[in-house]
Amino acid sequence: MKDLLISLQALFPTDCHEHIYVVGGSVRDFLLGKESEDIDLVAALPDETLRSCGFYPITGKTTVPIWFQCHPELGKIEIIQLREESLIEDLRRRDFTINAIAMHLSGMLYDPLDGSRHLREGLLQACTDNTFADDPLRIFRAFRFEADGWQMTTGSKALILGRDWTARLGHIPVERFSREMLKALGGKEPGIFFQRMLACRVGKEWLPELFSMTKVPAGPLEHHPEGDLFTHSLQVLQRTAAVTGDPLARFCAFFHDIGKLATGPDLYPRHHGHEEAGFHMGHRLGRRLCLPASYMKALSWTSRLHMHLNKWAELRSSTRIRSAEQAAKAGIASILPVIAGADKPENTIPLGWETAVKVAAMTTAELGIEIERLCAIPAEKRADFILQKRVEMLRMLEGKKYP
């Protein structure tokens, strides 16, 4: 932090230093001994001074203007101007006290809301009673922090539970919710994010599937003694999170059985065809949440293919090859076996999956197919011929590895 403060001092004239503070996550991460990706500042400086120092303004429709600079060594630097309000007023407008600590460019801390103590104790305390009313999206930011190991105070929880947020949340772009959800999926205990949504009864307008999971059986009790679909999905997420920190893998793990929500109650507790139903529901979920295309494709194919890996030993070699090909195209070749393993209490990855993926990626030359012979085969039969060669290669390699 000392080096950072020296670098920041060099960006501004000396007579400006007393009017500039480092704030927010930058100070929080420093006090926690972590690297901070971005640098947030507040400054009581005129526009002309900020421009002369290399900053330019960015004005949003619903946010206060921000002055921005991308520094070659320091990275992104953002400044919010203190105009009419004081520093303490700016800090009180923030979400949680751990993010409401300021550090002067001299290194002196300014902590009017006792954020340093909450930081030491791992507590998440709303800055004011209006914290969530000012921006209801902060509810999900709180859940995201809890998924990373923080504990919300009783008073802060009461601020969420004390009202119906449906109307207010309806005016917030879904992308903001999705960003918090994906960040939570990268946390220490990602399942807490979804648990808190259910407990506080918020977010149904964006994620109705979550609120339906508790009412749907995961399957016959002899296979799913945990009972409902939410509990099962949470267990699979937890097992997956113990293996990988990849948010995409964790996302697909939690929603891998989304197709079971399409089962009619008269068919419970079985869910015949849920893999295919999940393929289409995964696309719809991704579009509604405005998720990256990679998430939509990954979830859809995870839904369709995960049962193949659960029954891997029973599959024909050709089905193994096709499953590996489809997983590779969907970008889930490495995460699908992890999720399939987590889908069972024994948490085992199917034996031979990596071999099938390797064979599915082989070129015709690697398969020993001569180009002249391939060209002599009618075009409509070439795909079947290549598949048969892959099957032969898979059987040969499996015979060597698993005699």
N, C-alpha and C positions, 0 to 999 in steps of 0.2 A: 504494500500500500504506500510505503514511503516513496518508492520509485514512481508509482502511479501519480502521486500528488506532485512530485517534481516535474513529471512530464506534463501534467495538466497546467501547472503554474506557467510553464513555458509557452502555452498557447495564448495566454492573456497578458495584457499589460499589468505591471506590478500593482498599479493603483486600483485594479479591478478585483484582485484576489480576495479582499475582505467581503466581497458581495457574492461569492460563489461557494456552493456546497455540493458535495457528492451525496446522493440520497438513494433510497430504495434498495433494490436487490444488490447493487454494487457494494454498499456498506454491509448489508446482511451477510453476503458471501465472504467479504473480508474478515468479519468478526468470527465466521465459522471456519476460516482457514481454507476457503474454496476459491477457485478461479472464477472470475465473473466474465461472461461473454461480452456484455455491453456495459457502457458507462452512462449513468443517469446523473444529471446535474440540475440544480435550480440556481438561478442567478437573477439578481436585481441589476440588470444592465440594459441599456437602450439598444434598439435594433441596429443602429449604425455600428456600435461596438462589436456586436455579434457577427455582423457581415464582414467587418474588417478582420476578424479573427478566423474567417474561413467557414462560418456556419451559414446555412440557408434555411428559410422557414418552410415547414410542411403544415398545411392547414387541413384538418379533417372535418367532416360534416357534424360529428357528434363529440369530438375530442378537442381539448385545448390545443392551440398552435404549439408546435415543437420545432426547435432549431436543431438542425442535424449536420453532422460532419462525419465522414468515413476517414479516419486517420490511418495512415499506412502501418503504424506500429500499435496504436491503442485500439483500433477497430472502430465500431460504431459509438459515437458520442451523441447523446440527446440532451437538450437543455429546455427546461420549462421556465419561462420568465416569471419572476415575482413582480407583479405590477402594483395592484391595490392591496393585495393580501400580504401578510407577514409570513415568515418561514414557519412558524407554529401552525398557522392556518393551513398552509400547504401540507404539512405533515398530518394534520388531523383529517384532511380530505382523503388520505390514502386508505388502503384496505385494512391492513393488520399492523399492529405496533412493531412487529419485527421488520417491517418495511418502512417504518416511519422514524428511522434514525438518520440524522444528517451528520456529515463530517466536513468541517471547514477545510479549505486547502492548506491550512496550517497543521492539520491533523487533529484538531480538537473536536470531540464528539458533542453533539447536541441531541439529547434524548428526552424530550418533555413527556413522552407517553410510556416511559419505563420499558421500552422495547428490548433493551439489552438484557434485562432480567428475564423477560419472556423467552428471549433467544437462548439463554443458558438453560432454562427449564423446559424447552421444547414446546412451549405453549403458543397457540394461535388465538390472539385476542383482537377482536374488532376495535378499530380506532375510536369509533363513536357508536352511539345507538342507531345512527343513520347509515352506517357503513353499507349494509346490504340494500337498503332502500335507495341509496344514491346510485347504486349499480348492482342489480340483482345477479349479474353474472359472477359477482364475487362469491356467491354461494358455492358455485362449482369450483372456483379457485380455492376456496377453503377445503373442499373435499379433495382436491388435487394435492394440496399441502399435506392433508392427513394421510393420503396414500403414500406420501414420501416420509412418513414417520412423525409428523407433528400431531399435537392433540389440541383440538378446539376446546376453549374454556366453556364452562356451563352457561355463562352469560351470553357468549357468542352464539351457542346453539339455540338458546331461547329466542334470539332475534330472528332466527330462521323459522323456527317452529311456530312462532307467534302469529303468522298470517298466511293467507293464500297468495302465492306468487304467480299464479297462472297468467293473469292479465299482463302483469309487468314483464314476464319472461317472453310473452308473445311478441314483444316489440324488439327483441334482441336477435340479431342475425345468428342463424344456426352455426355458422362457421366459428363463432366465438366459443360456443359450447364445445364443438368438436376439438378445437385446439386444447382446451382444458382436459378433455377426456384422453386425448392422445398423450399429453404430458403425464397424466396420472398413470397411464399404462406403462410408462417408463419408470415409475416410482418403486419404492421398496415393497409395498404391499398394494398392488394395483386394484385388488378386489374391493378395498375399502371405499373407493370412489363410487362404485355401484351400490354397495351396502348403504352408504350415506344417502344416496338418492332415494332409495326405498324407504329408509327410516324417516327421512324428512319430507317425503312425498313431493319431490320437485323434479321437473324435467320430463314428465310424461308426454308433453307435447312434442318433444324431440325424440324420445326413446321409449315409445309405448311397449316395445317388445320386452323391455326389462321388467315392466310392471305386470306383464302377463306370465312371466316365467314362474312366479311363485304359485300359480294356480294350475300348472301343468305338470303331470307326473313325468319324471325323467325316463321311465320305462318300467317294466315288470320289477317288482321288489327283489326278486332273486338275483337280478343283474344290477339293480340300482337301489340298494338299501338306504341311500341318502334321501330318497323321496322325490322332492320336486326338482324341476328343471333348473331353477335358479341355484339351488344348492349344488347340483351336479356341475353346472357351468362354472361356478365359483371354485370348486375343487379342481377342475381341469385348468383353470387360469392359475391357481396357486401352484400346481405341479409344474406347469409350463414356466412360470416366473422363476421357479427354483433352478431351472435349466438355462434360461436365456433372458436377457434384458431387452430383447428386441420388441418394441411396441407393436409391430405388425404381427409377430407370432402370438403375442399375448391377446391382441384384439381378436384374431381368428380363433384362438383357444376359447375365449369366453363365449363367442357367438357360433361355435362350430355346429351346435345342434339347433340353430335358429329355425330350421325346417320343422321341428316338432311342434312349433306354435301353430302350424297349419292343420294339425291333426284334429279331426272332429272329436268332441268329448265322448261320443258313443263308441269310439275305437280305443279309448284309453284302457290299459296303460301302454299299449303297443303303438308304434309310430312307423308303420310300413310306408316306405317311399319318402321319408323325411329328408333323405340326402338330395333328391331331386327338387323337392320343395325349397330346401335351403339354398340351392343354387340360385334360384330366382329371387328369393327373399333377400339374399345377400346383396344382390345388385340394387334392389329397392332401398335397402337400409343405407348403403353407401351413397346413393344419389340424394336421399333425404338429408343426410348429415353433411353433404358436400365434401365427402372424403376424397383423397387422391384415387385415381383410377386403379392404382396398384392395390389399394385396400379392397376395393370392390371385387376385383378379379381374384385376389388371394382368398377372401372369405367365401366367395361363391364356389371355388374349386376345392377349398378345404371342406366345405359342407358336402360336396358331391363325392369326394375321394376318401374321406377319413375312415369310412367303414371298410374300404378295400384294404387298408393297412391293418385294421383290426382283425380281418379275416385272411391275412396274408398267406398263411400256410395252406389255405384251402383254394387259393386262386390258381387258375391256369397260367402258364408262363406268358402267354400272349396278353392276358389281362394285366399281369404285372408290368409288362413292357409299356402297354398303353397308359397305365396309371402313372408310371414314371415320366413318360413323355408329356402328358397333360400337366403334371405337377411342375415340370421344368418350364413349360410355356407360361404357366401362371405365376412363376417366380416363387414357388413354395416347396421346391424339392428338398430344401434343408429344414424347413420348419414343420412340414406335414408329418414326418415320423415322430417329431417331438410331441406334437399335439395328439397324435394317435396313441402314443405311449402314455401320455398324461390322461387320456380318456379312460384308462383302466387303473385300478388301484395299484397293480404291480408296477406300473410306470415303466414298461419295457418297450424299446424301439424294435420294430420288426426286423428279424434277421434276414439279410439279403437285399434290403432296400437300396443301399448305396451301390451294390452291384447292378441292380436293375436300372438305376439312374445312369450309371456309367455306360451300360450297353445301349440305352435309349439315345445317348448322345453320340454314339459312334458313327463315323462316316461310312459310306459304302466300301471305301478302300480298307478301312479298319475291320470291316466285317468280312473282308476277303472276296468281295463281289467284283468281278471283272466288268469293266464298262461295256465291253462288246456284248457280253452275255445279257447285261441289263437292257441294253438297247434292242436286243433281239426279242425281248418279252413285250407283248402288247401293253400299251400305256396303262390301260385300266387294271392290269394285273401286277404292275410293278410294286405298288405299295404292299400288297399281300406277300410278294416274294421277299421284299426287304424285311417285313415283319417276321417272316419265317426264319430268315437268317439271324435276326436278333434273338429269336427264341432259341435257336441252336446255340448261339454264342452264350446266352444267359445260362442255359443248362450245362454247357461245358464249364463255365466259370464257377457256377454253383457246385458242380460235381467236384471241382478241385478244392473249393474252400470248405464245403460242408459234406464230406464223403459219408 
